Amino acid sequence: MSLTTAHSVVAPSANSKRIAGAIIIAYALISIVPLLWIFATSFKTPPDSIAYPPKIVFQPSIEGYCNLFTTRTRQTPEYINSLGPATGFCDETVRKRNMVIAGPSNFLPRFVNSLIIAFGSTFCAVFLGTLSAYGFSRFKVPLADDLLFFILSTRFMPPIAVAIPIYLMYRELGLSDTALGMILLYTAVNVSLAVWLLKGFIDEIPREYEEAAMIDGYTRLQAFWRTVLPQATTGIAATAIFCLIFAWNEYAFAALLTSGTAQTAPPFIPTIIGEGGQDWPAVAAGTTIFLVPILVFTILLRKQLLRGITFGAVRK
Amino acid sequence: MLNRTAENVARATPEPLARKVRGISDKGLAWLFISPTILLLLAINIFPLFWAIYLSFTNYRANRPNEVVKNLGFANYQRILGDQDIWIAMQTTAHFVFWTILLQTLIGFTLAWLIDRKFRGHAFWTTLILVPMMLSPAVVGNFWRFLYEPQIGLFSYVISFVSGIPPTNIQMLSNVSLAPWSIIIVDTWMWTPYVMLICLAGLRSIPEYIYEAAEVDRASNWRQFWSITLPMALPFIMLAVLFRGIENFKMFDMVNLLTGGGPGSTTEVASITLKRQAFESWRTGYSSAFAIILFVAVFGLANIYVKALNKVKQR
């Protein structure tokens, strides 16, 4: 059992592997608890969510999700009895608390805003980024290093510092609280990541492919389109996911520059309140729905993660 | 046959001319490809930056756009450098940057070192550990407020269960001495995986034969760690510290949602002060000057650090 297949003298012993494994697994399990707690809380009733001691075993309920998607008003029992039969599960749950559903909440429009702004800015950033990355990778651009550093340096600025003049500029241009304004801003922030990552990916594609294509009579543009782009698909997809995650998660700009129509989910979720304080099951439900896409993307991306978080500085 | 002729033609013609014949010249194409990005950054990043520089010399207030704007010269800068509150905010920021980086580097490197033992199933557990860093600091940070609630919060409950302190006394967010730690804990929970991932790349970049040679020389494990593992992983550790340092210098999301700078101003980091000055007191000119100072500080520190990093790399 303990005689594992050690290939070299430096392979860690079976015992040290076992201890390392135990510590890592313990860390992973502890660090995942807050996320499991979010998920569990989203299926609790409001009284269960604030019980002491915190409830680990509870009767699951979708009240949190009902509260997330609706606004409710308190009514007298007589009024509620005078209404017809409940039209759905949410209706029924809400009536048990002497409330009636008054209408849809703002969560869905905010979530849709997040989708539009995240996908819109990702598309623009990856489009611009691919072109620039190809330009920097294949041509002798004067001052290339300075330009690349300039592109990256825009990432060093604290978002609040950038937000002050952007706020004024958008007010002048009528872009305040619009999806277009947010898409432009996120594109500008993401394009630096896109250029740096994609330049790394395109550098890895041998120039010989294009040169061969050009000898066959393709123009440079056709060669780019038919040989480089198909080769760079993985890199472009990974870059797109990184841009998407940034735009999806972004809070500071969204909180300062949007207030209503173009507000995204991150500044909205903390404002979900019920009667007498924060409605934690509803917040947890919103958080769960908001986080699931990122979980999926993280698993898809795990091989490219290192590259993405270091702007392509570390490749494996 | 046709291809051959094309090839010959291409070879015979001087290079620049040959390219031109095929359509746009390479130089033209390069600018065509790069300029949209540069233009966008000029419009959304550089133009506003210059605007901010201009505003920093004035008494402009964004909530009174019709008031006459007065030129103040360097008065705003002088006032900021003499402002006690600003210095306290900078100290608070430095305090956060120091502790988060120290904890994240120590824990992150240890985790990477353990994962590098390559135990069975390490890939799965590594991916699981990486999850927190991909999530939105704002949305997840907001939920930590619930975990920190005295009594009903899971975090307070577990701490009181372990330590025996009554759960109502664990006021993570409203106690002056605990509030900074409430933020450091969440930041460390979230970003340790980041440092870990970069350190892991560093450890994996060390070639096996160096260890084999050390083994032949009968160097102890301890000795191998200090004279091979650590020095060779150092550039990676420094890269992680650089990225985390810049990010945490700008820290806003988590602080804004967890404590909002409070209680009092115990957790008021630079970004929070900036937000209060710019978007609550509407001292636009004054806060622009502060923003410029912050930007110069990050830029300068990052530059010094990158130089040090390159020196380590060359060794």
Boltz contact constraints between the chains, C-beta under 6 A:
constraints:
  - contact:
      token1: [A, 9]
      token2: [B, 215]
      max_distance: 6.0
  - contact:
      token1: [A, 10]
      token2: [B, 211]
      max_distance: 6.0
  - contact:
      token1: [A, 10]
      token2: [B, 212]
      max_distance: 6.0
  - contact:
      token1: [A, 10]
      token2: [B, 215]
      max_distance: 6.0
  - contact:
      token1: [A, 12]
      token2: [B, 117]
      max_distance: 6.0
  - contact:
      token1: [A, 16]
      token2: [B, 117]
      max_distance: 6.0
  - contact:
      token1: [A, 17]
      token2: [B, 117]
      max_distance: 6.0
  - contact:
      token1: [A, 17]
      token2: [B, 119]
      max_distance: 6.0
  - contact:
      token1: [A, 20]
      token2: [B, 114]
      max_distance: 6.0
  - contact:
      token1: [A, 20]
      token2: [B, 117]
      max_distance: 6.0
  - contact:
      token1: [A, 20]
      token2: [B, 119]
      max_distance: 6.0
  - contact:
      token1: [A, 21]
      token2: [B, 119]
      max_distance: 6.0
  - contact:
      token1: [A, 23]
      token2: [B, 114]
      max_distance: 6.0
  - contact:
      token1: [A, 24]
      token2: [B, 114]
      max_distance: 6.0
  - contact:
      token1: [A, 24]
      token2: [B, 115]
      max_distance: 6.0
  - contact:
      token1: [A, 24]
      token2: [B, 125]
      max_distance: 6.0
  - contact:
      token1: [A, 25]
      token2: [B, 125]
      max_distance: 6.0
  - contact:
      token1: [A, 28]
      token2: [B, 125]
      max_distance: 6.0
  - contact:
      token1: [A, 28]
      token2: [B, 128]
      max_distance: 6.0
  - contact:
      token1: [A, 28]
      token2: [B, 129]
      max_distance: 6.0
  - contact:
      token1: [A, 37]
      token2: [B, 154]
      max_distance: 6.0
  - contact:
      token1: [A, 38]
      token2: [B, 143]
      max_distance: 6.0
  - contact:
      token1: [A, 50]
      token2: [B, 152]
      max_distance: 6.0
  - contact:
      token1: [A, 52]
      token2: [B, 151]
      max_distance: 6.0
  - contact:
      token1: [A, 52]
      token2: [B, 152]
      max_distance: 6.0
  - contact:
      token1: [A, 53]
      token2: [B, 157]
      max_distance: 6.0
  - contact:
      token1: [A, 54]
      token2: [B, 154]
      max_distance: 6.0
  - contact:
      token1: [A, 54]
      token2: [B, 157]
      max_distance: 6.0
  - contact:
      token1: [A, 128]
      token2: [B, 36]
      max_distance: 6.0
  - contact:
      token1: [A, 128]
      token2: [B, 37]
      max_distance: 6.0
  - contact:
      token1: [A, 131]
      token2: [B, 33]
      max_distance: 6.0
  - contact:
      token1: [A, 132]
      token2: [B, 33]
      max_distance: 6.0
  - contact:
      token1: [A, 132]
      token2: [B, 34]
      max_distance: 6.0
  - contact:
      token1: [A, 132]
      token2: [B, 37]
      max_distance: 6.0
  - contact:
      token1: [A, 134]
      token2: [B, 33]
      max_distance: 6.0
  - contact:
      token1: [A, 135]
      token2: [B, 30]
      max_distance: 6.0
  - contact:
      token1: [A, 135]
      token2: [B, 33]
      max_distance: 6.0
  - contact:
      token1: [A, 135]
      token2: [B, 34]
      max_distance: 6.0
  - contact:
      token1: [A, 139]
      token2: [B, 26]
      max_distance: 6.0
  - contact:
      token1: [A, 139]
      token2: [B, 30]
      max_distance: 6.0
  - contact:
      token1: [A, 141]
      token2: [B, 30]
      max_distance: 6.0
  - contact:
      token1: [A, 154]
      token2: [B, 41]
      max_distance: 6.0
  - contact:
      token1: [A, 154]
      token2: [B, 45]
      max_distance: 6.0
  - contact:
      token1: [A, 156]
      token2: [B, 298]
      max_distance: 6.0
  - contact:
      token1: [A, 156]
      token2: [B, 299]
      max_distance: 6.0
  - contact:
      token1: [A, 157]
      token2: [B, 295]
      max_distance: 6.0
  - contact:
      token1: [A, 158]
      token2: [B, 250]
      max_distance: 6.0
  - contact:
      token1: [A, 158]
      token2: [B, 271]
      max_distance: 6.0
  - contact:
      token1: [A, 158]
      token2: [B, 294]
      max_distance: 6.0
  - contact:
      token1: [A, 160]
      token2: [B, 271]
      max_distance: 6.0
  - contact:
      token1: [A, 160]
      token2: [B, 274]
      max_distance: 6.0
  - contact:
      token1: [A, 160]
      token2: [B, 275]
      max_distance: 6.0
  - contact:
      token1: [A, 161]
      token2: [B, 291]
      max_distance: 6.0
  - contact:
      token1: [A, 161]
      token2: [B, 294]
      max_distance: 6.0
  - contact:
      token1: [A, 161]
      token2: [B, 295]
      max_distance: 6.0
  - contact:
      token1: [A, 164]
      token2: [B, 278]
      max_distance: 6.0
  - contact:
      token1: [A, 164]
      token2: [B, 288]
      max_distance: 6.0
  - contact:
      token1: [A, 164]
      token2: [B, 291]
      max_distance: 6.0
  - contact:
      token1: [A, 165]
      token2: [B, 48]
      max_distance: 6.0
  - contact:
      token1: [A, 165]
      token2: [B, 51]
      max_distance: 6.0
  - contact:
      token1: [A, 165]
      token2: [B, 52]
      max_distance: 6.0
  - contact:
      token1: [A, 166]
      token2: [B, 48]
      max_distance: 6.0
  - contact:
      token1: [A, 169]
      token2: [B, 48]
      max_distance: 6.0
  - contact:
      token1: [A, 184]
      token2: [B, 44]
      max_distance: 6.0
  - contact:
      token1: [A, 188]
      token2: [B, 40]
      max_distance: 6.0
  - contact:
      token1: [A, 188]
      token2: [B, 41]
      max_distance: 6.0
  - contact:
      token1: [A, 188]
      token2: [B, 44]
      max_distance: 6.0
  - contact:
      token1: [A, 188]
      token2: [B, 45]
      max_distance: 6.0
  - contact:
      token1: [A, 191]
      token2: [B, 37]
      max_distance: 6.0
  - contact:
      token1: [A, 215]
      token2: [B, 7]
      max_distance: 6.0
  - contact:
      token1: [A, 216]
      token2: [B, 3]
      max_distance: 6.0
  - contact:
      token1: [A, 217]
      token2: [B, 6]
      max_distance: 6.0
  - contact:
      token1: [A, 219]
      token2: [B, 22]
      max_distance: 6.0
  - contact:
      token1: [A, 219]
      token2: [B, 23]
      max_distance: 6.0
  - contact:
      token1: [A, 220]
      token2: [B, 29]
      max_distance: 6.0
  - contact:
      token1: [A, 249]
      token2: [B, 136]
      max_distance: 6.0
  - contact:
      token1: [A, 251]
      token2: [B, 138]
      max_distance: 6.0
  - contact:
      token1: [A, 251]
      token2: [B, 253]
      max_distance: 6.0
  - contact:
      token1: [A, 252]
      token2: [B, 252]
      max_distance: 6.0
  - contact:
      token1: [A, 266]
      token2: [B, 136]
      max_distance: 6.0
  - contact:
      token1: [A, 266]
      token2: [B, 138]
      max_distance: 6.0
  - contact:
      token1: [A, 266]
      token2: [B, 139]
      max_distance: 6.0
  - contact:
      token1: [A, 269]
      token2: [B, 139]
      max_distance: 6.0
  - contact:
      token1: [A, 270]
      token2: [B, 142]
      max_distance: 6.0
  - contact:
      token1: [A, 270]
      token2: [B, 257]
      max_distance: 6.0
  - contact:
      token1: [A, 280]
      token2: [B, 146]
      max_distance: 6.0
  - contact:
      token1: [A, 287]
      token2: [B, 139]
      max_distance: 6.0
  - contact:
      token1: [A, 287]
      token2: [B, 143]
      max_distance: 6.0
  - contact:
      token1: [A, 290]
      token2: [B, 139]
      max_distance: 6.0
  - contact:
      token1: [A, 291]
      token2: [B, 135]
      max_distance: 6.0
  - contact:
      token1: [A, 294]
      token2: [B, 134]
      max_distance: 6.0
  - contact:
      token1: [A, 294]
      token2: [B, 135]
      max_distance: 6.0
  - contact:
      token1: [A, 298]
      token2: [B, 131]
      max_distance: 6.0
  - contact:
      token1: [A, 298]
      token2: [B, 134]
      max_distance: 6.0
  - contact:
      token1: [A, 302]
      token2: [B, 127]
      max_distance: 6.0
  - contact:
      token1: [A, 306]
      token2: [B, 197]
      max_distance: 6.0
  - contact:
      token1: [A, 306]
      token2: [B, 201]
      max_distance: 6.0
  - contact:
      token1: [A, 314]
      token2: [B, 201]
      max_distance: 6.0
  - contact:
      token1: [A, 316]
      token2: [B, 201]
      max_distance: 6.0
